[in-house]
Amino acid sequence: MRVIAGQFRSRLLQAPRGLDTRPTSDRLRETLFNVLAPRIADAVFLDLYAGSGAVGIEALSRGAREAIFVEQADAAMKAIRGNLSVLGIRGSYALEQRGVAAAIRRLAEQGRAADIVFLDPPYAEGSEYDSALGLLGGECRAVLASGAVVVAEHEKRRDLEARYGSLARSRVLKQGDAALSFYSIEE
């Protein structure tokens, strides 16, 4: 696994050992960032279920102002810290080692807002999509900056809801066995 483009291009990243983490493929990350390219510069990027941190690190490499990594697992958080350290990334990130729902609520309470939110829960944990997207489109909508985009990675054969509160799906991109569903606030 490597950083695809930007300041840290071609640098290798480590993933946590074992099968608990399924890193987003290089090809799917490239597709994601091709779509997000006009939004990345100076953005606050919220990486939910961060795993190795590869997606948030890619955002930093491409010019995001800050990445907020949310990950509950100790092994994954260790991998994120290691990847940030090896790349020499300092001061442009925050780590939230807690469950995603608790982290979203905490960020809302702190008045923190993200321009881009990426979520990639374990595919087997389908209820995590409903929980996270429901919070972002509902009671914790304040976590989304004006014009924010929310992107959920999921299995291609799994259809996410078209709406989660005020979040409306605008696009689905399928690649291999995975898909990316794009959401934005719609009144």
Backbone torsions as a table, in degrees:
resi	resn	phi	psi	omega
1	MET	NA	137.7	-175.7
2	ARG	-141.9	164.1	171.0
3	VAL	-79.0	133.1	-171.7
4	ILE	-83.5	-43.6	-174.3
5	ALA	-147.4	170.9	175.2
6	GLY	91.0	-158.2	-174.8
7	GLN	-56.9	-36.0	-176.7
8	PHE	-106.7	22.2	-176.7
9	ARG	-47.4	134.8	176.2
10	SER	70.8	1.3	176.9
11	ARG	-73.6	139.3	-177.8
12	LEU	-80.7	146.8	177.6
13	LEU	-121.7	149.8	177.5
14	GLN	-101.3	142.4	174.6
15	ALA	-107.1	154.6	176.2
16	PRO	-60.4	148.0	178.0
17	ARG	-69.0	154.3	175.8
18	GLY	94.9	-175.0	-174.2
19	LEU	-104.4	6.7	-177.9
20	ASP	-72.7	-22.2	-178.6
21	THR	-115.1	133.0	177.6
22	ARG	-117.3	94.8	-177.0
23	PRO	-63.1	144.6	174.1
24	THR	-64.2	129.3	-176.6
25	SER	-62.4	153.5	177.4
26	ASP	-56.1	-41.9	-177.1
27	ARG	-65.1	-42.1	179.6
28	LEU	-70.4	-37.4	176.4
29	ARG	-62.7	-39.5	178.3
30	GLU	-63.2	-44.0	176.6
31	THR	-60.1	-47.7	179.3
32	LEU	-55.5	-48.9	-175.7
33	PHE	-76.9	-21.6	170.9
34	ASN	-64.2	-39.9	178.2
35	VAL	-70.9	-41.5	-175.7
36	LEU	-81.9	-8.0	-172.6
37	ALA	-45.4	-46.5	-178.2
38	PRO	-67.8	-14.3	-175.9
39	ARG	-102.0	-12.2	-168.8
40	ILE	-71.7	-44.2	-174.1
41	ALA	-54.4	123.2	175.8
42	ASP	66.9	16.7	-178.8
43	ALA	-83.9	155.5	166.9
44	VAL	-96.5	121.6	-173.1
45	PHE	-111.2	119.5	179.6
46	LEU	-101.7	114.2	-176.8
47	ASP	-104.9	97.3	-178.9
48	LEU	-88.6	141.7	-174.4
49	TYR	57.2	53.9	-165.4
50	ALA	-66.2	-23.3	178.9
51	GLY	60.1	-114.5	179.1
52	SER	-81.9	-13.0	-176.2
53	GLY	86.5	5.9	-174.2
54	ALA	-57.7	-39.3	-176.5
55	VAL	-71.8	-45.9	177.0
56	GLY	-64.0	-37.8	177.8
57	ILE	-66.1	-39.6	176.2
58	GLU	-59.5	-41.3	178.2
59	ALA	-62.5	-43.9	177.6
60	LEU	-62.8	-42.1	179.8
61	SER	-60.2	-31.7	-177.2
62	ARG	-94.6	7.2	171.5
63	GLY	111.9	6.7	175.2
64	ALA	-62.2	144.7	179.5
65	ARG	-71.4	-38.8	-177.1
66	GLU	-152.0	146.6	171.3
67	ALA	-121.8	134.1	175.5
68	ILE	-110.6	115.7	-177.6
69	PHE	-98.2	122.8	178.1
70	VAL	-114.5	118.3	-178.3
71	GLU	-155.6	133.9	-177.4
72	GLN	-92.8	-33.4	-173.7
73	ALA	-72.1	133.4	-179.3
74	ASP	-59.7	-45.8	-177.6
75	ALA	-62.8	-40.8	179.9
76	ALA	-68.2	-42.5	179.0
77	MET	-63.4	-36.3	176.1
78	LYS	-62.7	-41.8	178.7
79	ALA	-64.7	-42.1	178.6
80	ILE	-60.5	-49.5	-179.9
81	ARG	-58.9	-42.8	179.4
82	GLY	-63.3	-43.7	179.6
83	ASN	-64.6	-42.0	178.0
84	LEU	-62.9	-42.0	-178.9
85	SER	-65.7	-47.8	-179.4
86	VAL	-59.4	-36.6	-179.6
87	LEU	-82.4	-8.5	179.7
88	GLY	73.8	26.5	179.5
89	ILE	-82.8	122.1	-179.3
90	ARG	-136.8	138.4	169.8
91	GLY	76.7	-5.5	-178.9
92	SER	-113.0	25.5	-179.6
93	TYR	-148.6	162.2	173.0
94	ALA	-134.2	145.7	178.5
95	LEU	-113.5	131.4	177.2
96	GLU	-123.0	99.3	179.5
97	GLN	-93.2	88.2	-179.4
98	ARG	-166.3	173.3	176.0
99	GLY	-64.2	155.0	-175.9
100	VAL	-63.4	-44.5	-179.8
101	ALA	-60.2	-44.3	178.9
102	ALA	-64.2	-39.3	180.0
103	ALA	-67.1	-42.7	179.0
104	ILE	-61.5	-45.0	178.6
105	ARG	-62.3	-41.9	179.4
106	ARG	-62.8	-45.0	178.9
107	LEU	-62.2	-40.0	177.9
108	ALA	-62.9	-44.0	179.2
109	GLU	-62.6	-34.5	180.0
110	GLN	-80.3	-7.9	-178.0
111	GLY	74.4	22.4	178.4
112	ARG	-83.8	137.4	179.8
113	ALA	-129.5	141.4	180.0
114	ALA	-111.6	145.1	176.3
115	ASP	-84.1	-32.4	-180.0
116	ILE	-135.6	131.4	175.6
117	VAL	-121.0	129.0	176.2
118	PHE	-119.7	131.7	176.1
119	LEU	-132.4	137.6	-177.2
120	ASP	-145.1	70.4	179.7
121	PRO	-70.2	164.6	174.7
122	PRO	-54.7	133.5	-176.8
123	TYR	-55.6	-33.8	-178.2
124	ALA	-71.4	-15.3	-177.5
125	GLU	-99.8	62.6	-175.3
126	GLY	-55.7	-32.9	-179.0
127	SER	-66.2	-20.3	178.9
128	GLU	-64.6	-34.2	176.6
129	TYR	-61.9	-50.0	-178.9
130	ASP	-61.4	-41.9	-178.7
131	SER	-64.0	-54.9	-176.4
132	ALA	-65.6	-48.2	-178.9
133	LEU	-67.5	-35.5	177.0
134	GLY	-63.0	-42.6	177.0
135	LEU	-64.5	-44.8	-178.2
136	LEU	-65.5	-33.4	179.5
137	GLY	-92.5	0.1	-176.3
138	GLY	-127.0	-116.4	-171.2
139	GLU	-62.3	-22.4	-178.8
140	CYS	-111.2	26.3	-179.7
141	ARG	-55.6	-25.5	-179.9
142	ALA	-62.2	-15.5	177.5
143	VAL	-70.7	-17.5	-179.1
144	LEU	-96.3	120.6	175.8
145	ALA	-67.3	163.7	177.2
146	SER	-57.5	128.6	179.6
147	GLY	78.9	11.1	-177.4
148	ALA	-63.5	154.2	173.9
149	VAL	-121.1	141.4	177.0
150	VAL	-118.6	129.3	-178.5
151	VAL	-123.4	126.8	178.1
152	ALA	-112.9	125.4	172.0
153	GLU	-89.6	134.8	-179.0
154	HIS	-153.0	170.5	175.6
155	GLU	-63.3	141.3	-179.7
156	LYS	-57.7	-36.1	-176.6
157	ARG	-81.0	-5.1	178.5
158	ARG	-99.0	122.7	176.8
159	ASP	-95.3	122.6	173.6
160	LEU	-82.0	164.1	179.3
161	GLU	-64.9	152.3	176.8
162	ALA	-73.7	-26.2	-179.5
163	ARG	-138.6	143.9	169.7
164	TYR	-132.3	94.8	-175.6
165	GLY	61.5	-122.5	-179.3
166	SER	-87.7	1.2	175.7
167	LEU	-86.7	126.2	178.2
168	ALA	-120.2	135.6	178.6
169	ARG	-73.0	133.0	-179.5
170	SER	-112.7	-17.8	-173.5
171	ARG	-164.2	147.1	171.5
172	VAL	-131.1	127.6	175.2
173	LEU	-114.5	129.4	179.8
174	LYS	-112.1	139.3	179.6
175	GLN	-150.7	119.9	-176.5
176	GLY	60.0	-130.8	179.6
177	ASP	-90.0	-1.5	-174.9
178	ALA	-112.0	163.5	176.0
179	ALA	-142.3	155.4	175.1
180	LEU	-120.1	122.1	175.6
181	SER	-105.5	127.5	-177.2
182	PHE	-103.8	133.3	-179.3
183	TYR	-128.8	151.0	171.7
184	SER	-145.2	164.1	-179.9
185	ILE	-70.6	130.7	176.3
186	GLU	-133.7	125.0	-178.0
187	GLU	-77.5	NA	NA
